[in-house]
């Protein structure tokens, strides 16, 4: 089972419902949106003006139980070695987090594009949840597990796992 946890007050439930449906199709597993919301003020880095993704992951891992949990937020995420991240996950763990902050066209000074935002969010969510299944970055640039540290790279890949990654994650047999 996959649980989606909204982080912050501005994550729309409609967005999470759409994401939940896409993740259920890709991972062939039940996926539902939790009723509670997480306040991540504890993870705010006042120097960087961003939120520390690893701190959020630690919290999510503590509440995941037997399910995989994906936190979805609009805040800007970072880790010490990168200026930002679209998301982060525990490899072969149960917790992952994704941010819509830099997935929005508005971040790049462009007009809002809800369809593109939904596609980017699904790509990033499939990617980060893939890490929780033990998957590493894939060399197939169309696979959702391809590494993408820029929005251009993210836009090049697909929303689905390649055959090899699907098999490694055990998705084919579900």
ROGUMI-33272 format. One record per residue (C-alpha): residue number from 1; x, y, z; residue in three letters. Coordinates in steps of 0.2 Angstrom, whole numbers. Layout:
# ROGUMI-33272
[r NUM,[X,Y,Z],'ALA'];
...
# end
This chain:
# ROGUMI-33272
[r 1,[0,0,0],'UNK'];
[r 2,[6,18,-4],'UNK'];
[r 3,[0,33,6],'UNK'];
[r 4,[1,51,0],'UNK'];
[r 5,[3,64,14],'UNK'];
[r 6,[0,82,10],'UNK'];
[r 7,[13,93,17],'UNK'];
[r 8,[7,111,20],'UNK'];
[r 9,[-10,119,18],'UNK'];
[r 10,[-8,123,-1],'UNK'];
[r 11,[-7,105,-8],'UNK'];
[r 12,[-23,103,-16],'UNK'];
[r 13,[-33,86,-13],'UNK'];
[r 14,[-38,86,-32],'UNK'];
[r 15,[-19,85,-36],'UNK'];
[r 16,[-16,71,-24],'UNK'];
[r 17,[-31,61,-30],'UNK'];
[r 18,[-25,62,-48],'UNK'];
[r 19,[-7,57,-42],'UNK'];
[r 20,[-14,43,-32],'UNK'];
[r 21,[-23,36,-47],'UNK'];
[r 22,[-7,37,-58],'UNK'];
[r 23,[4,29,-44],'UNK'];
[r 24,[-9,15,-42],'UNK'];
[r 25,[-8,11,-61],'UNK'];
[r 26,[11,11,-62],'UNK'];
[r 27,[14,1,-46],'UNK'];
[r 28,[-1,-10,-47],'UNK'];
[r 29,[-4,-7,-28],'UNK'];
[r 30,[-17,3,-18],'UNK'];
[r 31,[-14,21,-16],'UNK'];
[r 32,[-23,33,-5],'UNK'];
[r 33,[-22,50,2],'UNK'];
[r 34,[-21,52,20],'UNK'];
[r 35,[-33,64,29],'UNK'];
[r 36,[-19,73,40],'UNK'];
[r 37,[-7,86,34],'UNK'];
[r 38,[11,88,40],'UNK'];
[r 39,[18,105,46],'UNK'];
[r 40,[37,104,41],'UNK'];
[r 41,[42,120,49],'UNK'];
[r 42,[54,109,59],'UNK'];
[r 43,[64,106,43],'UNK'];
[r 44,[66,124,38],'UNK'];
[r 45,[84,130,35],'UNK'];
[r 46,[84,149,38],'UNK'];
[r 47,[101,152,29],'UNK'];
[r 48,[96,143,13],'UNK'];
[r 49,[77,148,14],'UNK'];
[r 50,[73,130,10],'UNK'];
[r 51,[67,114,18],'UNK'];
[r 52,[79,100,22],'UNK'];
[r 53,[72,85,13],'UNK'];
[r 54,[81,72,24],'UNK'];
[r 55,[73,79,40],'UNK'];
[r 56,[56,77,32],'UNK'];
[r 57,[61,59,27],'UNK'];
[r 58,[66,54,44],'UNK'];
[r 59,[49,60,51],'UNK'];
[r 60,[39,51,37],'UNK'];
[r 61,[49,35,40],'UNK'];
[r 62,[43,36,58],'UNK'];
[r 63,[25,36,54],'UNK'];
[r 64,[24,25,38],'UNK'];
[r 65,[20,9,47],'UNK'];
[r 66,[19,-5,35],'UNK'];
[r 67,[15,6,20],'UNK'];
[r 68,[26,16,9],'UNK'];
[r 69,[23,35,12],'UNK'];
[r 70,[25,49,0],'UNK'];
[r 71,[25,67,6],'UNK'];
[r 72,[19,79,-7],'UNK'];
[r 73,[23,98,-4],'UNK'];
[r 74,[25,114,-13],'UNK'];
[r 75,[40,120,-2],'UNK'];
[r 76,[57,121,-9],'UNK'];
[r 77,[68,106,-4],'UNK'];
[r 78,[86,104,-2],'UNK'];
[r 79,[100,93,4],'UNK'];
[r 80,[117,98,9],'UNK'];
[r 81,[126,93,-7],'UNK'];
[r 82,[114,101,-19],'UNK'];
[r 83,[106,118,-21],'UNK'];
[r 84,[89,110,-23],'UNK'];
[r 85,[81,93,-25],'UNK'];
[r 86,[64,89,-34],'UNK'];
[r 87,[62,75,-21],'UNK'];
[r 88,[71,62,-10],'UNK'];
[r 89,[68,44,-4],'UNK'];
[r 90,[75,31,7],'UNK'];
[r 91,[83,18,-5],'UNK'];
[r 92,[74,1,0],'UNK'];
[r 93,[65,10,14],'UNK'];
[r 94,[47,16,16],'UNK'];
[r 95,[48,35,14],'UNK'];
[r 96,[49,47,0],'UNK'];
[r 97,[45,66,-2],'UNK'];
[r 98,[42,76,-18],'UNK'];
[r 99,[40,95,-20],'UNK'];
[r 100,[30,104,-34],'UNK'];
[r 101,[40,120,-30],'UNK'];
[r 102,[52,119,-45],'UNK'];
[r 103,[40,108,-56],'UNK'];
[r 104,[29,123,-59],'UNK'];
[r 105,[31,133,-75],'UNK'];
[r 106,[29,149,-64],'UNK'];
[r 107,[46,145,-55],'UNK'];
[r 108,[54,148,-72],'UNK'];
[r 109,[45,164,-76],'UNK'];
[r 110,[32,155,-88],'UNK'];
[r 111,[13,154,-88],'UNK'];
[r 112,[5,141,-77],'UNK'];
[r 113,[3,124,-86],'UNK'];
[r 114,[-7,112,-74],'UNK'];
[r 115,[-6,98,-87],'UNK'];
[r 116,[13,99,-87],'UNK'];
[r 117,[14,101,-68],'UNK'];
[r 118,[3,85,-66],'UNK'];
[r 119,[15,75,-78],'UNK'];
[r 120,[31,81,-69],'UNK'];
[r 121,[24,77,-52],'UNK'];
[r 122,[19,59,-58],'UNK'];
[r 123,[37,57,-65],'UNK'];
[r 124,[45,63,-49],'UNK'];
[r 125,[33,53,-38],'UNK'];
[r 126,[36,37,-48],'UNK'];
[r 127,[55,40,-47],'UNK'];
[r 128,[56,43,-28],'UNK'];
[r 129,[44,28,-24],'UNK'];
[r 130,[55,18,-36],'UNK'];
[r 131,[70,21,-24],'UNK'];
[r 132,[59,14,-10],'UNK'];
[r 133,[58,-2,-20],'UNK'];
[r 134,[77,-2,-20],'UNK'];
[r 135,[79,4,-38],'UNK'];
[r 136,[94,15,-42],'UNK'];
[r 137,[95,27,-57],'UNK'];
[r 138,[92,19,-74],'UNK'];
[r 139,[102,22,-90],'UNK'];
[r 140,[87,22,-100],'UNK'];
[r 141,[82,40,-102],'UNK'];
[r 142,[64,36,-105],'UNK'];
[r 143,[62,27,-89],'UNK'];
[r 144,[55,36,-74],'UNK'];
[r 145,[71,31,-64],'UNK'];
[r 146,[83,40,-75],'UNK'];
[r 147,[92,53,-65],'UNK'];
[r 148,[86,71,-68],'UNK'];
[r 149,[93,86,-58],'UNK'];
[r 150,[86,99,-70],'UNK'];
[r 151,[69,102,-76],'UNK'];
[r 152,[74,99,-94],'UNK'];
[r 153,[80,81,-90],'UNK'];
[r 154,[64,78,-80],'UNK'];
[r 155,[54,83,-96],'UNK'];
[r 156,[64,71,-107],'UNK'];
[r 157,[59,55,-97],'UNK'];
[r 158,[43,46,-96],'UNK'];
[r 159,[31,43,-82],'UNK'];
[r 160,[33,24,-82],'UNK'];
[r 161,[47,12,-77],'UNK'];
[r 162,[56,3,-90],'UNK'];
[r 163,[54,-16,-91],'UNK'];
[r 164,[70,-19,-82],'UNK'];
[r 165,[66,-7,-67],'UNK'];
[r 166,[48,-14,-67],'UNK'];
[r 167,[55,-32,-65],'UNK'];
[r 168,[68,-26,-51],'UNK'];
[r 169,[54,-18,-41],'UNK'];
[r 170,[43,-33,-43],'UNK'];
[r 171,[29,-23,-51],'UNK'];
[r 172,[27,-35,-66],'UNK'];
[r 173,[20,-49,-55],'UNK'];
[r 174,[7,-38,-45],'UNK'];
# end
